Amino acid sequence: MKVLIADDQPAVCAALQLLFELHGLPSVVVNRPEETLDLIATEDIGAVVQDMNFTQEKTSGEEGVALFRAIKKLDPDLPVVLLTAWGSLETAVSLVKEGASDYMAKPWDDDKLARVVKNLVQMRALQQENTRLNAQRTRLRKTLASRYDLRGLVYASEAMHSLVNLACTIAASDAPVLITGPNGSGKEKLAEIVQANSRRKDKPFVKINAGALPDDLLEAELFGAEAGAFTGANKSRIGRFEAAHGGTLFLDEIGNLSMAGQAKLLRVLQTGEFERLGSSGTRKADVRIVSATNTDLQRAIAAGTFREDLYFRLNVIELPVPPLGERPDDVLLLAEHFLQTLPGIDGAPPAKLSDEARLTLQTYEWPGNVRELQNRIHRAKLTALDGVIRPAHLGIPPAGARVRPEFESRAAMNATPSGGLPTLASPRPEPADGPPAAADPERGSIEEALLKAGGVVSKAAAEMGLSRQALYRRMERLGIVLERRPKV
C-alpha cells in the first residue's frame, strides 16, 4: 500500500518520499488537492500525508480543511496525517476531532512521522484483510443460517463458525451435550442453538442454574414436591424435569453442583426415573440434557469435587466455546451489532466508533468476554453524547493491563503513567531551530485539561476529544511531562 503525499512544495515532497523509502514505505506525490482525490479513487492508498496549505499566499488552512473533508467523504476509513505550519495549528487540532489520525507541525520529527505513518498503513492493511475475511465468513454464516436457526448469533471467526456448525450438526440427536467455556463467552446462546435445531424445538426449553441450588431445595427444584412435603409446601408443584418433558433441560454452571446434588442427578440420568419430594410414586421424563460449565471438570474430578461417572454421562458431545480474546475477528462485528441493538439516550445522534476506539477494542484482551463487550458498548453509547465513541467512553482500564500480547508494543505507546500522584513538570528544552513550546497555542489547553483531570491522561484526552496516544504525542512534542510524587 502506498503513502499519498499531498503538498505543493517540491522540496517537502522529495524529503518525505526519501524518508518513507528509507522505512520501506512506497509513496506517490501530488501537488494539487484535486489530484489527491483522483489517486485515492484509483490507487491502493494506505495513508495520506497532506499539507494544510497549497498556495503560498494562503496560510489559514482552509484548503487543507476542504481537502481533508473531501478525502473523508470519499473514503471515511482512510488514515490522514496533517502537516501544518504554526499559523494553522488550531485548525489541524479541530480536524483531529473530525477524524484525522494525527497532525504534526513543520519541521516534523522524521522518526516520529515515519513511525506514525507506518503504523497507520499497517492498520489499514489489517482492516482491509479483516474486511475481506469477514465478508468470506459472513457468506459462510449466511449459508449456515439458511439451513439452521442460529438464534441471531453474531460471529465472524473461523473458530466460532466451526463450533456453530458442529452444534447444528449434532442437534438432531438426543445425545447429552456439555458446553464449556469462560463466563460471558456465549454458552447459553449455543445451548439455544442446539435446542432450536433439534427434533424437540417445539417442546419446552427449561433453564436452571444448577450451581445455585442449595441441597435442601435441590430435589424440590429438580423433581417437584407434593403438598406438605416440607414447611411452606401448601400445594403440589412440578420440578424442572417434569416441566421439560419432551424438550430440553439446560443445566447451567453444572460444575458448581454439590456432591449430593450430583448423586441425585446421576440417578435420574441413568434411569430416566425420579420421585417428587414427599411421594413414593415413580415418574418418568423424556428430557434431553444440555449442560454448561466454566469449570475444568477434569481437574475437578482429580480433586474429588466432581463425579467421574456423571461427567461421562453429561459429556457425550463437548462444545468448547473459545474466549473472546482468542477470536478477535468477532470483536468489531459484535461491537457494531450492540451499537445497533442496545438502547441509547433519546434524541442522541447515532453512535459510531472512532478509529482509536476500534483499535482499543481490537487490542484489548476481553477478560469478561462477550458480556463485557456488550456492557462497555452500552456504556459508550450512553456517554458519547456527540455520537462519536472514543476510547475513554469505553471505560477500558489503562492500556497494557490486559492487552493481547501481539499488541504490547502498541500498548506501551498508549500506556498511562502509574505509581504515585501526577504533577506537571517543567518543559524539556526545545531544539534550537524549533519554535518555543510556550508559544504553542495548544500548550495552555493541554495543561489545563491535565490539571482538571488530576493528571489522568485518558480523562484529559477524552475532554479534548483525543485518544491517549494522540495526547501523549502532543505532550512529548510540547515538552509537557507528568512527574509522579510518592503517595502519602
VOFI-312338 format. One record per residue (C-alpha): residue in three letters; x, y, z. Coordinates in steps of 0.02 Angstrom, whole numbers, plus 50000, padded with zeros to 5 digits. Layout:
# VOFI-312338
ALAXYZ ...
//
This chain:
# VOFI-312338
MET500005000050000 LYS500655017349955 VAL500775033150058 LEU499995047749966 ILE500965063949993 ALA499945079549954 ASP500985095449961 ASP501325109749840 GLN503175111549886 PRO504335100049785 ALA505695100349919 VAL504475094450052 CYS503825080649940 ALA505585074649898 ALA506065074250082 LEU504515064450129 GLN504745052149987 LEU506535048850041 LEU506005046850223 PHE504645034250182 GLU505765024850061 LEU507055022550199 HIS505675014750306 GLY505065003050170 LEU503515013150126 PRO503175016249941 SER502425033349909 VAL501625043849774 VAL501615062949764 VAL500285075349710 ASN500395094349714 ARG498575099349697 PRO497045094249802 GLU496055087949652 GLU497455075949605 THR497365068849781 LEU495565063249761 ASP495905055749589 LEU497315044849657 ILE496305039149807 ALA494955033349688 THR496165023649577 GLU497665018249683 ASP497855006849835 ILE498235020349964 GLY498685015650142 ALA498795033150218 VAL498785051350165 VAL500045064250225 GLN499335081050174 ASP499845099050194 MET498595111650263 ASN499035125050132 PHE499275122949945 THR499655140849894 GLN500975152049971 GLU499755166649983 LYS498535157150094 THR499035151650268 SER497345149450354 GLY497235130950318 GLU495565132350226 GLU496225122350077 GLY496825108550193 VAL495145107950283 ALA494205106350118 LEU495375092750056 PHE495285082950219 ARG493385083150218 ALA493345077950036 ILE494505063350074 LYS493415057650219 LYS491865058950111 LEU492685048349977 ASP493455035550096 PRO492945037850280 ASP494175024650343 LEU495725031150255 PRO497015037450384 VAL497535055650360 VAL499025064150443 LEU499045083150432 LEU500635093350410 THR500405110950470 ALA501305127150499 TRP501095135750667 GLY499825147750595 SER498555134050557 LEU498915123050707 GLU497235125850791 THR496345121150630 ALA497295104750623 VAL496845101150804 SER495005103550762 LEU495145091150618 VAL495775077750737 LYS494055078550816 GLU493305075850642 GLY494315060050615 ALA496085064850565 SER497295051650628 ASP498615064150685 TYR499445080750646 MET501245086750652 ALA501975104150644 LYS503325108450519 PRO504765104950535 TRP504245087450582 ASP505175074050679 ASP505725061150548 ASP505695045950661 LYS504035050350738 LEU503185053950572 ALA503845037950493 ARG503295027650643 VAL501545035150644 VAL501285033050457 LYS501965015250457 ASN500775010450597 LEU499315018250504 VAL499735009150343 GLN499874992650436 MET498204995750521 ARG497415000050353 ALA498074983850277 LEU497474973950427 GLN495744981850418 GLN495584977950233 GLU496134959950260 ASN494904958450404 THR493534965550293 ARG493914952750159 LEU493974938250281 ASN492404944150370 ALA491484945250204 GLN492004927450165 ARG491484921350337 THR489854930950326 ARG489444921350167 LEU489804905050259 ARG488744910650407 LYS487314915450292 THR487434898450209 LEU487344890150380 ALA485924901750433 SER484934896850278 ARG484934878850340 TYR484864881150528 ASP484144892850659 LEU485644901950733 ARG484584911650859 GLY485314928050799 LEU487104923350846 VAL488374935850778 TYR490134929950735 ALA491464930950601 SER492884919950666 GLU493314902950594 ALA493334895650770 MET491524900550803 HIS490964895150630 SER491664877650658 LEU490884876850831 VAL489154882650773 ASN489224870650626 LEU489584856350746 ALA488184861850863 CYS486934862050720 THR487514845250656 ILE487344836050822 ALA485724845050869 ALA484684831850779 SER485244818350900 ASP484654816251080 ALA486424814151147 PRO486874824251302 VAL487924839751263 LEU489204848051377 ILE489604866151332 THR491224872551410 GLY491994889751411 PRO492294905151519 ASN490904915851590 GLY490124927651466 SER490764918651311 GLY489054913351244 LYS488734895951314 GLU486874898851339 LYS486664905151161 LEU487484889251097 ALA486274878951203 GLU484834888251122 ILE485524883850950 VAL485584865450997 GLN483774866051056 ALA483154876350907 ASN483844863950780 SER483334847850869 ARG481764837450847 ARG481244844851015 LYS481244862850952 ASP479364864850979 LYS479444857451153 PRO479954865951317 PHE481704872951341 VAL481934874051529 LYS483454882751604 ILE484124880951781 ASN485694886851867 ALA486214870351944 GLY487624877852045 ALA486444889752135 LEU485324875852204 PRO485554872752392 ASP485474854552443 ASP483874856752544 LEU482944863452391 LEU483794853152258 GLU482554838752250 ALA481044850152251 GLU481764860952111 LEU482304846552000 PHE480964833552036 GLY479504843152114 ALA478634841152282 GLU476954835752350 ALA475914846652464 GLY476534845352642 ALA478224838252592 PHE479094852452685 THR478624867952781 GLY477754880252667 ALA477314867352532 ASN475444871052528 LYS475144863052359 SER475964850952241 ARG477234857852118 ILE478134850351970 GLY480024850551955 ARG481124855651810 PHE481224837951739 GLU479324836951725 ALA479234854651655 ALA480494849951519 HIS479614833451472 GLY479804830751285 GLY481034845151270 THR482734850551332 LEU483374854051508 PHE484834866251513 LEU485884863951670 ASP486994879351683 GLU488514880051799 ILE488474861151819 GLY490244861451888 ASN489644870252045 LEU488344856952089 SER488634849252261 MET489154831152278 ALA487444826952349 GLY486624835352201 GLN487754826152081 ALA487214809352153 LYS485364813452136 LEU485604819951958 LEU486604804551908 ARG485194792951961 VAL483884801251853 LEU485074802051704 GLN485404783451718 THR483594777751735 GLY482544792151675 GLU481524789751835 PHE481254800751987 GLU480054803852132 ARG479324820152188 LEU479854825352362 GLY478594817952484 SER477954804952360 SER478364786552334 GLY477664786452158 THR478964784452020 ARG478854796251871 LYS479744796651704 ALA480324811351599 ASP480894811451419 VAL482194825151427 ARG483754829451329 ILE485134836251442 VAL486214850751387 SER487404856751523 ALA488674870651533 THR490134875051645 ASN491604886751659 THR492474874151773 ASP493854862551717 LEU492904846451756 GLN494414835251727 ARG495354844751862 ALA493804844351974 ILE493734825351953 ALA495574824052002 ALA495224834952154 GLY493754824152204 THR492444837852186 PHE491564831052032 ARG490984813351997 GLU491834804951850 ASP490314794151811 LEU489214809751800 TYR490494818151689 PHE490414803951562 ARG488514804451567 LEU488494823051527 ASN489954823851406 VAL489424813051259 ILE489734828151146 GLU490764843051205 LEU490604860351128 PRO492074871051190 VAL491724889751169 PRO493354899551149 PRO493544915751248 LEU493264931751152 GLY495104936351170 GLU495544921351061 ARG494344926350921 PRO494724944750885 ASP493844943550717 ASP492194943550813 VAL492524959150916 LEU492104973150795 LEU490644963750719 LEU489904961050892 ALA490254979050939 GLU489324985450786 HIS487894973450824 PHE487754980051002 LEU487824997950938 GLN486294994250832 THR485304984450961 LEU485684992051132 PRO484635006751190 GLY485395024051195 ILE484825041251252 ASP483285048251166 GLY483735061651041 ALA485595057351038 PRO486425055750867 PRO486765038150801 ALA488325031250885 LYS489865026350785 LEU491585020150832 SER493105031250805 ASP494695023550733 GLU495505024650905 ALA494035015550985 ARG494135001850855 LEU495984999450890 THR495634998951077 LEU494284985751052 GLN495404975150942 THR496924975651056 TYR496034973051223 GLU496084955351293 TRP494234954651348 PRO494354945151513 GLY492464946851532 ASN492144940351355 VAL490584944751256 ARG489624950551410 GLU490984963251449 LEU491004969351269 GLN489114971651273 ASN489194981451435 ARG490614992651376 ILE489734996651211 HIS488145000751307 ARG489145012151422 ALA489975020751274 LYS488315023151185 LEU487605031951338 THR489125043051370 ALA489655048051193 LEU488435062451181 ASP489105068451013 GLY488865051050939 VAL490735047550914 ILE491365033851029 ARG493165036351085 PRO494245025151196 ALA493805034851354 HIS491945031351326 LEU492275012551333 GLY492955013551510 ILE494295000651472 PRO495705000051601 PRO497375008351556 ALA498125000251402 GLY499404986851439 ALA498464979351588 ARG497544966651484 VAL498124969351306 ARG498384954551191 PRO500254950251178 GLU500384954250993 PHE499904972251031 GLU501054975151181 SER502174987251088 ARG500684997451035 ALA500004996851212 ALA501625004051275 MET501315019351166 ASN499585021251243 ALA500025016951423 THR499525029051561 PRO500935032651686 SER500685024251853 GLY501395023852027 GLY501085039452128 LEU500215056152109 PRO500405066451950 THR501155083851935 LEU501615094151783 ALA503495095451767 SER504495109051686 PRO504535107551497 ARG506025099251416 PRO507195110551320 GLU506645113751141 PRO507805111350992 ALA508705127250946 ASP507915127950773 GLY506125124950830 PRO504815137250896 PRO504705138651085 ALA503455126451163 ALA502685140351267 ALA502175148951105 ASP501095134351052 PRO499265139351073 GLU498845121551122 ARG500015120551273 GLY498855130151389 SER497335119751345 ILE498285103351370 GLU499005108651537 GLU497295114751596 ALA496465098351544 LEU497815088051632 LEU497645098051792 LYS495745096451790 ALA495915077751762 GLY497125075951907 GLY498485070351788 VAL497445055851718 VAL497895056651534 SER496405046351474 LYS495205058551557 ALA496105073751487 ALA496135065851314 ALA494265062351321 GLU493935080251373 MET494915086451222 GLY494165073751103 LEU495825064751075 SER496485047251101 ARG497765044251238 GLN499055040451103 ALA498745056851014 LEU498805066851176 TYR500445058551228 ARG501225063251061 ARG500695081351083 MET501355081451262 GLU503015074351202 ARG503145087251064 LEU502755101551183 GLY503885095051320 ILE502455092551444 VAL502985079351569 LEU501955071151706 GLU503055068051857 ARG502495056151994 ARG502745060152177 PRO502515046152306 LYS500815044052385 VAL500725048952569 
//
